[in-house]
Amino acid sequence: MRAEKRWTQEDLALEVGVSRQTINAIEKEKFDPSLPTAFRIARLFDLPIEKVFDYEDE
């Protein structure tokens, strides 16, 4: 979704208030964002959180 808007990881990080490394880790599924961060990302894309993030019960 970020790439579709032609945003860099840095662009998204600045909008959300996290580091570029955090965005990179979220995109590579190496890190799960906090709920506030996940909601900020979802709002930024004007989507429900379920459309942005998959949840797998382990």
C-alpha positions as CSV (number, residue, x, y, z in Angstrom):
1,M,0.0,0.0,0.0
2,R,2.9,2.3,0.8
3,A,4.5,1.7,-2.6
4,E,1.2,2.3,-4.4
5,K,1.1,5.8,-2.9
6,R,4.8,6.2,-3.9
7,W,5.8,6.8,-0.3
8,T,9.2,5.8,0.9
9,Q,9.6,4.0,4.2
10,E,10.9,7.3,5.6
11,D,7.8,9.1,4.4
12,L,5.5,6.6,6.1
13,A,7.6,6.6,9.2
14,L,7.4,10.4,9.5
15,E,3.6,10.4,9.1
16,V,3.2,7.6,11.7
17,G,5.8,8.9,14.2
18,V,8.1,5.9,14.1
19,S,11.6,5.1,12.7
20,R,12.2,4.0,9.1
21,Q,13.6,0.8,10.6
22,T,10.3,0.1,12.4
23,I,8.4,0.4,9.1
24,N,11.0,-1.9,7.4
25,A,10.6,-4.5,10.2
26,I,6.8,-4.3,10.0
27,E,6.8,-4.8,6.3
28,K,9.2,-7.8,6.5
29,E,6.9,-9.2,9.3
30,K,9.8,-9.3,11.7
31,F,8.0,-6.9,14.1
32,D,4.3,-6.4,15.1
33,P,3.4,-2.8,15.7
34,S,1.8,-1.6,18.8
35,L,-1.9,-1.0,18.6
36,P,-1.6,2.8,18.5
37,T,0.9,2.5,15.7
38,A,-1.2,0.0,13.8
39,F,-4.3,2.2,14.1
40,R,-2.3,5.3,12.9
41,I,-1.2,3.3,9.9
42,A,-4.7,2.1,9.1
43,R,-6.1,5.6,9.5
44,L,-3.5,7.0,7.2
45,F,-4.5,4.6,4.4
46,D,-8.2,5.1,5.3
47,L,-8.8,1.4,5.9
48,P,-10.0,-0.8,8.7
49,I,-7.1,-2.2,10.7
50,E,-8.1,-5.7,9.5
51,K,-7.4,-4.7,5.9
52,V,-3.9,-3.5,6.7
53,F,-2.7,-6.2,9.1
54,D,-3.3,-10.0,9.2
55,Y,-3.7,-11.7,12.5
56,E,-2.8,-15.3,13.0
57,D,-3.6,-16.9,16.3
58,E,-0.6,-19.0,17.2
